[in-house]
Amino acid sequence: MKLQPPGSIAARLFFLAVILSFTILLIAGIVLSTLYQKNEEMSFDERLGVYLRALIVDLATPPSQSDTEERQNDPDKLGDPQFDLALSGWYWQITRLDGAEPQIRTSRSLFAAKLPKLADLGVPAGIGGARHGYAIGPDERRLRIVERIIDAGDQGIYLVQIAATTEELDQHIFSFELALSVTFLLLALALIGSTWLQLRYGLRPLRDLREGVVAIRRGEKERIEGSFPSDLAPLADELNLMIASNREVVERARTQVGNLAHALKTPLSVIVNEADGEQTNFAAKVREQALLMRDHVTYYLNRARAAVRAGTLGSATPIEPVVAAMQRTFGKIYRDRNLTFETDVPTSLKFKGEKQDLEEMIGNLVDNAQKWAVSTVTLRAEGELTNEDRKFLRITIDDDGPGLAAELRAEAIKRGRRLDETKPGSGLGLSIVTDLAALYGGALTLDVSPARGLRAQLRLPAA
């Protein structure tokens, strides 16, 4: 299974630091443990070597006549009682090799058992011909054995062996490895903690920069504020310049769109006024087409203006004040019909866009609902639960009017399409809402309301 590093820079650096720290400490622990084990073995072999040299001296020294019998009966004057205790774990063994049959003398502790030969186990001879190695003893315990072949001249050729149980050696090594493990574990925790603190402090300017950008995107601020390290300060300055340039471009575009609207609407108004002064069919046709041109000019200019606004940074509009203003306005417009306009909008909900566009979208939908409603129009806004990178909100407007058949809902949002000529309007309202919502990455859908009227659901980005 391939190990995937985390996504953020801080997590990647922390993950890498943890892996490297544990790897380095593990290698260092293995090296130190091996060196300590070798050192302990050398010390233990040195201790066994003292006994081995004592036996060699005993063999190489010709016995006097007065102590021949005593040395023959008790040849191991090593001064350690462990060699006299049966199966104590400390043994010596002398084997004469130059006779017809090997003659073996052993310590009393071997208790008639025999030590294995390291040469038979394939242990190579070291400097001076001595061998050092491990073997299983007579009581199934692990032994450390030191052996050497001695040529005593007329006395004969002997294999001298000293063996001792490794329990003491193993205990020393285990104690060291335990202490080393605890020490390195504490060191690893200290390194991880210090790495976390370094990353927390060192990457704090990046978090501040990110929070500044988020605040601009939400409309809470207009520029990135604060002081940054020398390597991040140019980036913050460039972002501020880019945001300022973007706003400047937007303002120029708004000005040009406004100028174009004024330049086109004034001649059209003159044409309509002139046509109103004539009562001919030609004048009526001119007036009709001029009004239609004005509606289309207004539609496309509004769309162009909205396209410019939708691309700006830092726009965030609270929804509740806009809906409250709509409630007051339409209450006056439709007061003669005694319609009930109910709203449910959280005060914390914000639209990520311009206020004018939100007013136009909600205004068109509410106006359409109140034209067709019998008694009640309901507006409800709520945030959406989504796993996407962008947050969205949903505005639902229900009426208790006649509603629309499923096959007519798609027709209703087409530009200039009026399904009922008896109602006032140009047929551009739902089309404008659809286009504006699409410019912001949202959508308008039509469905059936709980009161069997029309339900309009507007999905927009949330700040």
N, C-alpha and C positions, 0 to 999 in steps of 0.2 A: 504493500500500500504506500503510495507516494505521500509524503508529509507536505502539506501545503502551509506556507507561512501566512500569518494574518494579513489583513488588508491595509491597515493604517501604517504610516511611517513609524510612529512610536511603538506600535505593537510589533512591527518587523524588527526594529532595533532591539527591543526588549527580548523578543524570541531568539534572535541571533546571539545576544549577550548571554542568555541563559544556557543555550546549547554550547557555546564556546567555553563558558566558565566551567560547566560540568565536564566537558571533554578534557580541558586542560587539567582540572583537579583530579579527574580519574586517571589520566596518564601519569601525573605527578605522584598520585597515591600508589599506583602500581610500581613505578620506579623506586620510590622510597621503601615500599614494603619489600621489594626484591633485594635492594641493597642491605636493608636491615637483616633480612633472612640470611643472606650470604655472610654478613658480619657475625651474626649469632652462630652460624655453623662453623665459621673459622675459630671463634672463641671456644666453642664446644670441642672442636677437633684439637685445639691447643691443649685443652684440659685433658682430653683423652691421650694426647701425645705425651704428656708428662708420665702417665702410667705406662705407656708403651715403652718409653725410654728406660724407665725403671726395670721393666722386664728384660729389655735388651741388655742392660748393664748386668743384670743377674745372670743372664745366659753367657755373656762374654767373659765374666770373671771366673777363672778356674777355681773350683772349690778346694779349700784346704782339707786335709784329712780329718781334722777335728770337727768340721761342720758339714762334711759330706752327707752323713746320715740325716742330720737335721734339715738340710736344704732339700734332700730327696723326699723327706716326709712333708715338709712345709716350704715349697719353693716360692710362694708369693708373699713376700714381705713388703706389701704396698702400703700398708698403714691405713687402709680404708675398710671398715667393717662391712661395707655393703657387698664386698666380694666374698664374704663368708656367709651371708644370708641367702638361703635357698630362693631362687627365682626372684632376686631383688631387683633385677633389671640392669645390674652392673656385672659384667663378666670379662674374664680373660681366657685365652686359649692359646697354647703353644703346641705346634705340630712339627715333629721332626720329619723332614722330607727325604733325607738321604739314606734311610734304612730300607730294608726289603719291604717292610710294612710300616706305614706312618705310625709314629708314636705320639700320642696326644695326652697332654696334661691340661687340666682346666681348673678354674676357680671353683670353690665349693658351692658358689651361688648357681652354677649351671646345673647342679643336681643330676649328674650323669647325662645331660643333654650335650649337644654339639652346636657350635656356631657355623653358619654357612660361610663359604669362602666368596669374597667379592670378585676374585678372579673368575670363578665359575659363573657368577652372575653377569659377567661382561663389563665390569667396572674397570676403566683403564687406569694404569698406574700413573701417578703424578711425578713431580720432581723428587728425586731420591728413591724412586721405586715404591713409595707408599701409596696406598689406595684408601679413598674415603668414600663411603656410600651408605645406603640404607638397605636394610633387610628385615625380614620377620623373624623374631626370636623364638625360643622354645615355648614361651607362654603366649604366643600369638601377638605379642606387642611389637611395635615398630622400634627397631634399634638403629642407632648410628654406630657404624663400625669403622675402625681404623686398623689397617693391617699392613705388615711389612715383612719381607723375607730377609733373614739375617744369616750370613755365613760366618759361623763362629770358629772356623778352622777345624782344629782337631775335635772341637766340641760337637760339630755337625752343622747342618743347614736347617734352619727353623722358619716356620711361618708364625709370626707373633700377631695376635689379634686382641684388641681391646674394644668392647662394645658397651653401650649404655642406652637405656630407654630414652626416647625423645620427648617424654612427657614434659620434662622441665623446659626443653628447647621449644616445644610447641606452645607451652604456656606463655613463655616470654614473647614469642612471635605473635600469638593471639592478642595478648595485652597491648602490644605496640600497634597492631592493626586496628584494634578497637579504638584506642586513643586517637590514632591517625584518622579513622573514619569520622569520629565525633568532631575532631578539630576541623577537618575539611568540610564537613557538613555545615558547621557553624560559619566557616569561611565562605562557603557557597551562598548561604542565606545572607550573609553580610554583603557579598558582591551583588547579589540580586537586588537587595534593598537599596544599595548605593546606586546601582544602575537605574532603578526605577526613579529615585530622587533626581538623578542627573537628567533623565529624559523628561521628567515632569517639569523641572526648572528650565532645561535647555530648549524644549519645544513649546514653552508657554507663549513666546511671541507668535508662533504659527497659529496657535489656538486663538490668540487675540485677533490676528488678521482674519481668520476664518469667521469669527464672531462678528467682526466689522462688516464683512461682505454679506453675511446673513442678515444683519440689521438693515443694510441698504436694500437687500432683496425684499425684506418684509415692509419696507417703507418707514422704518423707525428712525433712520438717519439718512443724510444726504451724501456723506463722505466718510471715509475711514479715518478715525481719529486715534490719537495715542502716539507714543514714541516706540520705535522699533530698533533692533540692533542694526548695525551698518550694513549687514548683508541682506536684510529684509526691508529696510527703509526705502530703497529704490523701487521695490516691487509695490509697496503701499502707495508711493507717490505716482507710479505709473497707473495703478488702478484708479486713483482719484482723478488723474488727468483723463483717463478713458471715460469715466462716468461723467465728468464735466463736459467732455466733447460730445458724448451721446446726448446729453440734455440740450446742448447747444444746437445739434442737428435737429432734434425733435422740435425745438422752439422755432427754428427757421422753417421747418416743414409745416408746422401749424400756421405760421404767418402766411406762407405761400398758399396754403389751402384756403385760409380765410380770404385772402385777396382774390383767389380764383372764384370762390363762392360769390363774393360781392360783385365781381365783374360779370358773372353770368346771370345772376338773379336780377340785377338792375335792368338789363335789356329785356329780359323775359317779362318783368313787371310792366315795362312800357308797352310791350306787345299786348299783354292782357288788358291793360287799361284802354288802349286804342280799340281793341276788339270789343270791349264792353260798350263803347260809344256807337257801335253799329248793330243793327238788328237783322242783318242778313245771315243767310246760311253759311256764307264764307267766313264771316266774322265769328260765328259760333264755332265753326270748325277750327279756326285759328286759335280761339280762346281755349278750346278743349286740348289741342295739341301743345299749346304753350304751357298750360297747367301740368300736362303730363310730362313735358320736358323739365319743368321746374322740380317736379317730384323726383324724377330720375337723377337730375343734377344733385339734388339734396341727398339722395340715397348714396350715390357713388362718392360724393365729397365726404359724407359722414363715414363711409367705409374706408376711404383713404386716410382720413384723420384718425380713425380707430386703429388702422394698421400701424400707423406711426406710433401711437400711444402704447399699443400692445407690446412693442419691442423695447420699451424703456425699462430702466432699472429703478427700484425703490418706490414703486407705486403700490400703495395698500389703502383700501377704502373700507371703513367699517360699514356693515350692511344695515344695522339697525336704524341709524339716523336717516338713511336713504329711504327705507321702507316706511318709517314714521312720516316723512315728508310726503311720500306717495299717498299714504292713508289720508292725510289732511287734504291734499289736492283733489284726489278723486272723490272724496266725500263731498266736496263742494260741487264738482262737475256733475255727479249723478245723485244729487240730494233729492231730486224730484222722484226718483225711483225707489227710495227707501231701501237701498241695498246695505247689507251688513258686510263689512270688510274686516275679517279677523286675521291677526298676524301672530306668529310665534317665531321670534328671531333672537338667538343668543347675542348678548351685547359684545361678547368676545370674538365673534365671527367676523373675519375680514376677507375682502375680495382682493386678490393680487392683480390690480389693474386700476385704471382711471375711474374717477367718480362719474364723469359724464357718460362713459360707456355703460356702467352699471345702471345709472338712472334710465338710460335709453332702453336697455334690455328689459328691466323690471317694468318700466312704464308701459312699453308696448304690450307685454304679457298681461299686466293688470288691466290696461285699457281694453284689450280684447276680451278678457274674462268678464268685465263689468258690462260690456256691450251685450253679452249673451246670457248673463246670469239672470235667474228668476228672483232670488232673494239673498244669496250668500256667495261671497268670494273669500277663499281662505288662502293665506300665504304662509308657508313654513320653510325655514332655512335650517340646515344642519350640516355639520362636518361629516365627511365620509371616512370610514375606516379603510385604509388602503395600504398595501405593501410597496407601492411605487415610490420612487424618489420624490415626486411632486405630491403636494397635498391638494385635495379638492374639496369643494363644498357643493351642496345640492339645494336648490331653491325650487319648491313645489308650489304651484298655484292651481287651485281647484275651483271650479264653479259648478253651479247646479242647473246650468242651461241645457239645451238640447244635445250638446256634444257633437262629435263628428264620427262618421263611420270610418272603419279601418282603412278603406280604400281612398278616402278623402283626406286623411291626415298628411300624407306625403304631398298632395296637391296644395295644401294650405300654406306650406312654408316656401312654395316657389315664388320667385320675385314677381310682384304685380298681380298675383292670382287672388281674385275675390270670389268666394264661393256664394256670397249673398250680396247682390247689388243694392239691396234695400238698406243696408247699414252703411254709414259714412266711412270714408277712408280710401286710401289708394291701393291697398293690397300689399304694401311693402313692409308692414309691421313685423310679422313673423319672419319674413326673409331677412330683415335687418338684424333681428335677434339671432337667427341662425348663423349669419355671417360674422357678427361680432363675437359670438361664443367660439366659433371656429378659429378666429384670429388669436384668441387667448388659449387655444388648445382644449376648449370645452365643447359642449354639444347641447342641442335642444331636442327633446323628444316629446311627443304627444301621445296621450293615453286616455283611458276612461277614469274619471274621478269617482270616489265613493258615492257621490250623489248622482251618478250616471251622466254627469256633464263632461266637460273636457278637463283633462289634467295636463298641464305643461310643466315639464321638469327641465330645469336649467342646471347643467353641470359646469362649474367654473373653477379655476385654480384658487386655492386659499392661501392667504399670507400667514 
